[in-house]
């Protein structure tokens, strides 16, 4: 596409009786070169349209928000598990203390009977 246009410009310049105008040739090449470069960058993915970028940014923000919500939920779960473990440890210690107290008072727990 670029080469035939370039040849057409050269032919037009020669038809006028003068030498080819290098400025016109470079200008034409520059115009197609920039458009061509932009098209290539769009195809390769280096440049993206604004609506695509906006969609990507919105998706990134939604994923970030989901990650932060999940992280907060896990933190809350870990805190609740730590409290439950602490309560369990306190209950075990209380049970051991009551068992020792009952044993010192002469009451021994009955062992479960096998069937």
LUMSEDO-250330 format. One record per residue: residue number from 0; residue in three letters; x, y, z of N, C-alpha, C in turn. Coordinates in steps of 0.1 Angstrom, whole numbers. Example, Ala and Ser with C-alpha at 12.3 -4.5 7.8 and 13.67 -1.06 7.14 Angstrom:
BEGIN
<rec num="0" residuo="Ala" n_east="132" n_north="-57" n_up="78" ca_east="123" ca_north="-45" ca_up="78" c_east="132" c_north="-33" c_up="78"/>
<rec num="1" residuo="Ser" n_east="128" n_north="-22" n_up="71" ca_east="137" ca_north="-11" ca_up="71" c_east="129" c_north="0" c_up="79"/>
This chain:
BEGIN
<rec num="0" residuo="Unk" n_east="8" n_north="-12" n_up="0" ca_east="0" ca_north="0" ca_up="0" c_east="9" c_north="12" c_up="0"/>
<rec num="1" residuo="Unk" n_east="20" n_north="12" n_up="8" ca_east="28" ca_north="24" ca_up="9" c_east="37" c_north="26" c_up="-4"/>
<rec num="2" residuo="Unk" n_east="42" n_north="15" n_up="-9" ca_east="51" ca_north="16" ca_up="-21" c_east="43" c_north="21" c_up="-33"/>
<rec num="3" residuo="Unk" n_east="31" n_north="16" n_up="-36" ca_east="24" ca_north="21" ca_up="-48" c_east="21" c_north="36" c_up="-47"/>
<rec num="4" residuo="Unk" n_east="17" n_north="41" n_up="-35" ca_east="15" ca_north="55" ca_up="-33" c_east="28" c_north="63" c_up="-35"/>
<rec num="5" residuo="Unk" n_east="39" n_north="58" n_up="-30" ca_east="51" ca_north="65" ca_up="-32" c_east="55" c_north="65" c_up="-47"/>
<rec num="6" residuo="Unk" n_east="52" n_north="54" n_up="-54" ca_east="55" ca_north="55" ca_up="-68" c_east="46" c_north="64" c_up="-75"/>
<rec num="7" residuo="Unk" n_east="34" n_north="65" n_up="-71" ca_east="24" ca_north="75" ca_up="-77" c_east="29" c_north="89" c_up="-75"/>
<rec num="8" residuo="Unk" n_east="34" n_north="92" n_up="-63" ca_east="39" ca_north="106" ca_up="-60" c_east="51" c_north="109" c_up="-69"/>
<rec num="9" residuo="Unk" n_east="60" n_north="99" n_up="-71" ca_east="72" ca_north="102" ca_up="-79" c_east="67" c_north="104" c_up="-94"/>
<rec num="10" residuo="Unk" n_east="58" n_north="96" n_up="-98" ca_east="53" ca_north="97" ca_up="-112" c_east="46" c_north="110" c_up="-114"/>
<rec num="11" residuo="Unk" n_east="39" n_north="115" n_up="-105" ca_east="32" ca_north="128" ca_up="-106" c_east="42" c_north="139" c_up="-106"/>
<rec num="12" residuo="Unk" n_east="52" n_north="138" n_up="-98" ca_east="63" ca_north="148" ca_up="-98" c_east="70" c_north="149" c_up="-111"/>
<rec num="13" residuo="Unk" n_east="73" n_north="137" n_up="-117" ca_east="80" ca_north="136" ca_up="-130" c_east="71" c_north="142" c_up="-141"/>
<rec num="14" residuo="Unk" n_east="58" n_north="140" n_up="-140" ca_east="49" ca_north="144" ca_up="-151" c_east="48" c_north="160" c_up="-152"/>
<rec num="15" residuo="Unk" n_east="51" n_north="166" n_up="-141" ca_east="51" ca_north="181" ca_up="-141" c_east="63" c_north="186" c_up="-147"/>
<rec num="16" residuo="Unk" n_east="73" n_north="178" n_up="-150" ca_east="84" ca_north="183" ca_up="-157" c_east="96" c_north="186" c_up="-148"/>
<rec num="17" residuo="Unk" n_east="94" n_north="185" n_up="-135" ca_east="104" ca_north="188" ca_up="-125" c_east="109" c_north="175" c_up="-119"/>
<rec num="18" residuo="Unk" n_east="119" n_north="177" n_up="-111" ca_east="124" ca_north="165" ca_up="-104" c_east="114" c_north="161" c_up="-92"/>
<rec num="19" residuo="Unk" n_east="115" n_north="149" n_up="-87" ca_east="105" ca_north="145" ca_up="-77" c_east="108" c_north="154" c_up="-64"/>
<rec num="20" residuo="Unk" n_east="97" n_north="159" n_up="-59" ca_east="98" ca_north="167" ca_up="-47" c_east="100" c_north="158" c_up="-34"/>
<rec num="21" residuo="Unk" n_east="112" n_north="158" n_up="-29" ca_east="115" ca_north="150" ca_up="-18" c_east="106" c_north="153" c_up="-6"/>
<rec num="22" residuo="Unk" n_east="103" n_north="166" n_up="-4" ca_east="95" ca_north="170" ca_up="8" c_east="81" c_north="164" c_up="7"/>
<rec num="23" residuo="Unk" n_east="75" n_north="163" n_up="-5" ca_east="62" ca_north="157" ca_up="-6" c_east="63" c_north="142" c_up="-3"/>
<rec num="24" residuo="Unk" n_east="74" n_north="136" n_up="-9" ca_east="76" ca_north="121" ca_up="-7" c_east="77" c_north="118" c_up="8"/>
<rec num="25" residuo="Unk" n_east="86" n_north="126" n_up="15" ca_east="88" ca_north="124" ca_up="29" c_east="75" c_north="127" c_up="37"/>
<rec num="26" residuo="Unk" n_east="68" n_north="137" n_up="33" ca_east="56" ca_north="141" ca_up="40" c_east="46" c_north="129" c_up="39"/>
<rec num="27" residuo="Unk" n_east="44" n_north="124" n_up="26" ca_east="35" ca_north="113" ca_up="24" c_east="39" c_north="101" c_up="32"/>
<rec num="28" residuo="Unk" n_east="52" n_north="98" n_up="31" ca_east="57" ca_north="86" ca_up="39" c_east="55" c_north="88" c_up="54"/>
<rec num="29" residuo="Unk" n_east="57" n_north="100" n_up="58" ca_east="56" ca_north="103" ca_up="73" c_east="41" c_north="102" c_up="77"/>
<rec num="30" residuo="Unk" n_east="32" n_north="106" n_up="69" ca_east="18" ca_north="105" ca_up="72" c_east="14" c_north="90" c_up="73"/>
<rec num="31" residuo="Unk" n_east="17" n_north="82" n_up="63" ca_east="14" ca_north="68" ca_up="64" c_east="22" c_north="61" c_up="74"/>
<rec num="32" residuo="Unk" n_east="34" n_north="66" n_up="76" ca_east="43" ca_north="59" ca_up="86" c_east="37" c_north="60" c_up="100"/>
<rec num="33" residuo="Unk" n_east="32" n_north="72" n_up="104" ca_east="26" ca_north="74" ca_up="117" c_east="14" c_north="66" c_up="119"/>
<rec num="34" residuo="Unk" n_east="5" n_north="67" n_up="108" ca_east="-7" ca_north="59" ca_up="109" c_east="-4" c_north="44" c_up="109"/>
<rec num="35" residuo="Unk" n_east="5" n_north="40" n_up="101" ca_east="9" ca_north="26" ca_up="101" c_east="15" c_north="22" c_up="114"/>
<rec num="36" residuo="Unk" n_east="23" n_north="31" n_up="120" ca_east="29" ca_north="28" ca_up="133" c_east="18" c_north="26" c_up="144"/>
<rec num="37" residuo="Unk" n_east="8" n_north="36" n_up="143" ca_east="-3" ca_north="35" ca_up="152" c_east="-11" c_north="22" c_up="151"/>
<rec num="38" residuo="Unk" n_east="-14" n_north="18" n_up="138" ca_east="-21" ca_north="6" ca_up="136" c_east="-13" c_north="-6" c_up="141"/>
<rec num="39" residuo="Unk" n_east="0" n_north="-6" n_up="138" ca_east="8" ca_north="-18" ca_up="143" c_east="8" c_north="-18" c_up="158"/>
<rec num="40" residuo="Unk" n_east="9" n_north="-7" n_up="165" ca_east="9" ca_north="-6" ca_up="179" c_east="-4" c_north="-11" c_up="185"/>
<rec num="41" residuo="Unk" n_east="-15" n_north="-7" n_up="178" ca_east="-28" ca_north="-12" ca_up="182" c_east="-30" c_north="-27" c_up="181"/>
<rec num="42" residuo="Unk" n_east="-25" n_north="-32" n_up="169" ca_east="-25" ca_north="-47" ca_up="167" c_east="-17" c_north="-55" c_up="177"/>
<rec num="43" residuo="Unk" n_east="-5" n_north="-50" n_up="180" ca_east="4" ca_north="-56" ca_up="189" c_east="-1" c_north="-55" c_up="203"/>
<rec num="44" residuo="Unk" n_east="-8" n_north="-45" n_up="206" ca_east="-14" ca_north="-43" ca_up="220" c_east="-6" c_north="-33" c_up="228"/>
<rec num="45" residuo="Unk" n_east="3" n_north="-26" n_up="222" ca_east="11" ca_north="-16" ca_up="230" c_east="2" c_north="-4" c_up="233"/>
<rec num="46" residuo="Unk" n_east="-6" n_north="0" n_up="223" ca_east="-16" ca_north="10" ca_up="224" c_east="-30" c_north="4" c_up="225"/>
<rec num="47" residuo="Unk" n_east="-39" n_north="9" n_up="234" ca_east="-52" ca_north="4" ca_up="235" c_east="-62" c_north="16" c_up="235"/>
<rec num="48" residuo="Unk" n_east="-74" n_north="14" n_up="230" ca_east="-84" ca_north="24" ca_up="230" c_east="-87" c_north="28" c_up="244"/>
<rec num="49" residuo="Unk" n_east="-92" n_north="40" n_up="246" ca_east="-96" ca_north="45" ca_up="260" c_east="-106" c_north="36" c_up="267"/>
<rec num="50" residuo="Unk" n_east="-117" n_north="32" n_up="259" ca_east="-127" ca_north="24" ca_up="265" c_east="-122" c_north="10" c_up="270"/>
<rec num="51" residuo="Unk" n_east="-112" n_north="5" n_up="263" ca_east="-106" ca_north="-8" ca_up="268" c_east="-98" c_north="-5" c_up="280"/>
<rec num="52" residuo="Unk" n_east="-91" n_north="6" n_up="281" ca_east="-83" ca_north="9" ca_up="293" c_east="-92" c_north="12" c_up="305"/>
<rec num="53" residuo="Unk" n_east="-103" n_north="19" n_up="302" ca_east="-113" ca_north="21" ca_up="313" c_east="-119" c_north="8" c_up="318"/>
<rec num="54" residuo="Unk" n_east="-122" n_north="-1" n_up="309" ca_east="-127" ca_north="-14" ca_up="314" c_east="-117" c_north="-22" c_up="321"/>
<rec num="55" residuo="Unk" n_east="-104" n_north="-22" n_up="317" ca_east="-94" ca_north="-29" ca_up="324" c_east="-92" c_north="-23" c_up="338"/>
<rec num="56" residuo="Unk" n_east="-92" n_north="-10" n_up="339" ca_east="-90" ca_north="-3" ca_up="352" c_east="-102" c_north="-6" c_up="361"/>
<rec num="57" residuo="Unk" n_east="-114" n_north="-6" n_up="356" ca_east="-126" ca_north="-10" ca_up="364" c_east="-125" c_north="-24" c_up="369"/>
<rec num="58" residuo="Unk" n_east="-120" n_north="-33" n_up="360" ca_east="-119" ca_north="-47" ca_up="364" c_east="-108" c_north="-49" c_up="375"/>
<rec num="59" residuo="Unk" n_east="-97" n_north="-41" n_up="373" ca_east="-86" ca_north="-42" ca_up="383" c_east="-91" c_north="-37" c_up="396"/>
<rec num="60" residuo="Unk" n_east="-98" n_north="-26" n_up="396" ca_east="-103" ca_north="-21" ca_up="409" c_east="-113" c_north="-31" c_up="416"/>
<rec num="61" residuo="Unk" n_east="-121" n_north="-38" n_up="408" ca_east="-131" ca_north="-47" ca_up="414" c_east="-123" c_north="-59" c_up="419"/>
<rec num="62" residuo="Unk" n_east="-113" n_north="-64" n_up="412" ca_east="-105" ca_north="-75" ca_up="418" c_east="-97" c_north="-71" c_up="430"/>
<rec num="63" residuo="Unk" n_east="-92" n_north="-59" n_up="431" ca_east="-85" ca_north="-54" ca_up="442" c_east="-95" c_north="-53" c_up="454"/>
<rec num="64" residuo="Unk" n_east="-107" n_north="-48" n_up="452" ca_east="-117" ca_north="-47" ca_up="463" c_east="-121" c_north="-61" c_up="468"/>
<rec num="65" residuo="Unk" n_east="-122" n_north="-71" n_up="458" ca_east="-125" ca_north="-84" ca_up="462" c_east="-114" c_north="-90" c_up="471"/>
<rec num="66" residuo="Unk" n_east="-102" n_north="-88" n_up="467" ca_east="-90" ca_north="-93" ca_up="474" c_east="-90" c_north="-87" c_up="488"/>
<rec num="67" residuo="Unk" n_east="-92" n_north="-74" n_up="489" ca_east="-92" ca_north="-67" ca_up="502" c_east="-103" c_north="-72" c_up="511"/>
<rec num="68" residuo="Unk" n_east="-115" n_north="-75" n_up="506" ca_east="-126" ca_north="-80" ca_up="513" c_east="-123" c_north="-94" c_up="518"/>
<rec num="69" residuo="Unk" n_east="-117" n_north="-102" n_up="510" ca_east="-113" ca_north="-116" ca_up="514" c_east="-102" c_north="-116" c_up="524"/>
<rec num="70" residuo="Unk" n_east="-93" n_north="-107" n_up="523" ca_east="-82" ca_north="-106" ca_up="533" c_east="-88" c_north="-101" c_up="547"/>
<rec num="71" residuo="Unk" n_east="-97" n_north="-92" n_up="547" ca_east="-103" ca_north="-88" ca_up="559" c_east="-112" c_north="-99" c_up="565"/>
<rec num="72" residuo="Unk" n_east="-119" n_north="-107" n_up="557" ca_east="-126" ca_north="-118" ca_up="562" c_east="-117" c_north="-128" c_up="568"/>
<rec num="73" residuo="Unk" n_east="-106" n_north="-131" n_up="562" ca_east="-96" ca_north="-141" ca_up="568" c_east="-91" c_north="-136" c_up="581"/>
<rec num="74" residuo="Unk" n_east="-88" n_north="-123" n_up="581" ca_east="-82" ca_north="-117" ca_up="594" c_east="-92" c_north="-119" c_up="605"/>
<rec num="75" residuo="Unk" n_east="-105" n_north="-116" n_up="602" ca_east="-116" ca_north="-117" ca_up="612" c_east="-117" c_north="-132" c_up="616"/>
<rec num="76" residuo="Unk" n_east="-116" n_north="-141" n_up="607" ca_east="-117" ca_north="-155" ca_up="610" c_east="-105" c_north="-160" c_up="619"/>
<rec num="77" residuo="Unk" n_east="-93" n_north="-155" n_up="616" ca_east="-81" ca_north="-158" ca_up="624" c_east="-83" c_north="-153" c_up="638"/>
<rec num="78" residuo="Unk" n_east="-88" n_north="-141" n_up="640" ca_east="-90" ca_north="-135" ca_up="653" c_east="-100" c_north="-143" c_up="661"/>
<rec num="79" residuo="Unk" n_east="-111" n_north="-147" n_up="654" ca_east="-121" ca_north="-155" ca_up="661" c_east="-116" c_north="-169" c_up="665"/>
<rec num="80" residuo="Unk" n_east="-108" n_north="-175" n_up="656" ca_east="-102" ca_north="-188" ca_up="660" c_east="-92" c_north="-186" c_up="672"/>
<rec num="81" residuo="Unk" n_east="-85" n_north="-176" n_up="672" ca_east="-75" ca_north="-173" ca_up="683" c_east="-83" c_north="-172" c_up="696"/>
<rec num="82" residuo="Unk" n_east="-94" n_north="-164" n_up="696" ca_east="-102" ca_north="-163" ca_up="708" c_east="-108" c_north="-176" c_up="712"/>
<rec num="83" residuo="Unk" n_east="-113" n_north="-184" n_up="703" ca_east="-119" ca_north="-197" ca_up="706" c_east="-108" c_north="-206" c_up="712"/>
<rec num="84" residuo="Unk" n_east="-96" n_north="-206" n_up="706" ca_east="-86" ca_north="-214" ca_up="712" c_east="-82" c_north="-210" c_up="726"/>
<rec num="85" residuo="Unk" n_east="-82" n_north="-197" n_up="728" ca_east="-79" ca_north="-192" ca_up="741" c_east="-89" c_north="-196" c_up="751"/>
<rec num="86" residuo="Unk" n_east="-102" n_north="-195" n_up="747" ca_east="-113" ca_north="-200" ca_up="756" c_east="-112" c_north="-215" c_up="759"/>
<rec num="87" residuo="Unk" n_east="-108" n_north="-222" n_up="748" ca_east="-107" ca_north="-237" ca_up="750" c_east="-95" c_north="-240" c_up="760"/>
<rec num="88" residuo="Unk" n_east="-84" n_north="-232" n_up="759" ca_east="-73" ca_north="-234" ca_up="768" c_east="-77" c_north="-231" c_up="782"/>
<rec num="89" residuo="Unk" n_east="-85" n_north="-220" n_up="784" ca_east="-90" ca_north="-217" ca_up="798" c_east="-99" c_north="-227" c_up="803"/>
<rec num="90" residuo="Unk" n_east="-108" n_north="-233" n_up="795" ca_east="-117" ca_north="-243" ca_up="799" c_east="-109" c_north="-256" c_up="803"/>
<rec num="91" residuo="Unk" n_east="-99" n_north="-259" n_up="796" ca_east="-91" ca_north="-271" ca_up="799" c_east="-84" c_north="-269" c_up="813"/>
<rec num="92" residuo="Unk" n_east="-78" n_north="-257" n_up="815" ca_east="-72" ca_north="-254" ca_up="827" c_east="-82" c_north="-254" c_up="839"/>
<rec num="93" residuo="Unk" n_east="-93" n_north="-249" n_up="837" ca_east="-104" ca_north="-249" ca_up="847" c_east="-108" c_north="-264" c_up="850"/>
<rec num="94" residuo="Unk" n_east="-109" n_north="-272" n_up="840" ca_east="-112" ca_north="-286" ca_up="842" c_east="-102" c_north="-293" c_up="850"/>
<rec num="95" residuo="Unk" n_east="-89" n_north="-291" n_up="847" ca_east="-78" ca_north="-297" ca_up="854" c_east="-78" c_north="-292" c_up="869"/>
<rec num="96" residuo="Unk" n_east="-80" n_north="-280" n_up="871" ca_east="-81" ca_north="-274" ca_up="885" c_east="-92" c_north="-281" c_up="893"/>
<rec num="97" residuo="Unk" n_east="-104" n_north="-281" n_up="887" ca_east="-115" ca_north="-288" ca_up="894" c_east="-112" c_north="-302" c_up="896"/>
<rec num="98" residuo="Unk" n_east="-106" n_north="-309" n_up="887" ca_east="-103" ca_north="-324" ca_up="889" c_east="-93" c_north="-325" c_up="900"/>
<rec num="99" residuo="Unk" n_east="-83" n_north="-317" n_up="901" ca_east="-73" ca_north="-318" ca_up="912" c_east="-80" c_north="-315" c_up="925"/>
<rec num="100" residuo="Unk" n_east="-88" n_north="-305" n_up="925" ca_east="-95" ca_north="-301" ca_up="937" c_east="-104" c_north="-312" c_up="942"/>
<rec num="101" residuo="Unk" n_east="-112" n_north="-318" n_up="933" ca_east="-120" ca_north="-330" ca_up="937" c_east="-112" c_north="-341" c_up="942"/>
<rec num="102" residuo="Unk" n_east="-101" n_north="-344" n_up="936" ca_east="-92" ca_north="-355" ca_up="940" c_east="-86" c_north="-352" c_up="954"/>
<rec num="103" residuo="Unk" n_east="-83" n_north="-340" n_up="957" ca_east="-78" ca_north="-337" ca_up="970" c_east="-89" c_north="-338" c_up="981"/>
<rec num="104" residuo="Unk" n_east="-101" n_north="-336" n_up="977" ca_east="-112" ca_north="-337" ca_up="986" c_east="-117" c_north="-351" c_up="987"/>
<rec num="105" residuo="Unk" n_east="-111" n_north="-360" n_up="980" ca_east="-114" ca_north="-374" ca_up="981" c_east="-124" c_north="-380" c_up="971"/>
<rec num="106" residuo="Unk" n_east="-128" n_north="-372" n_up="962" ca_east="-137" ca_north="-376" ca_up="951" c_east="-129" c_north="-379" c_up="938"/>
<rec num="107" residuo="Unk" n_east="-130" n_north="-392" n_up="934" ca_east="-123" ca_north="-396" ca_up="922" c_east="-133" c_north="-398" c_up="911"/>
<rec num="108" residuo="Unk" n_east="-130" n_north="-393" n_up="900" ca_east="-139" ca_north="-395" ca_up="889" c_east="-141" c_north="-409" c_up="885"/>
<rec num="109" residuo="Unk" n_east="-153" n_north="-413" n_up="881" ca_east="-155" ca_north="-427" ca_up="877" c_east="-150" c_north="-428" c_up="863"/>
<rec num="110" residuo="Unk" n_east="-144" n_north="-439" n_up="860" ca_east="-139" ca_north="-442" ca_up="847" c_east="-151" c_north="-448" c_up="839"/>
<rec num="111" residuo="Unk" n_east="-152" n_north="-444" n_up="826" ca_east="-163" ca_north="-450" ca_up="818" c_east="-161" c_north="-465" c_up="817"/>
<rec num="112" residuo="Unk" n_east="-172" n_north="-472" n_up="818" ca_east="-172" ca_north="-487" ca_up="817" c_east="-173" c_north="-491" c_up="802"/>
<rec num="113" residuo="Unk" n_east="-165" n_north="-501" n_up="799" ca_east="-166" ca_north="-507" ca_up="786" c_east="-178" c_north="-516" c_up="784"/>
<rec num="114" residuo="Unk" n_east="-184" n_north="-516" n_up="773" ca_east="-196" ca_north="-523" ca_up="771" c_east="-193" c_north="-537" c_up="766"/>
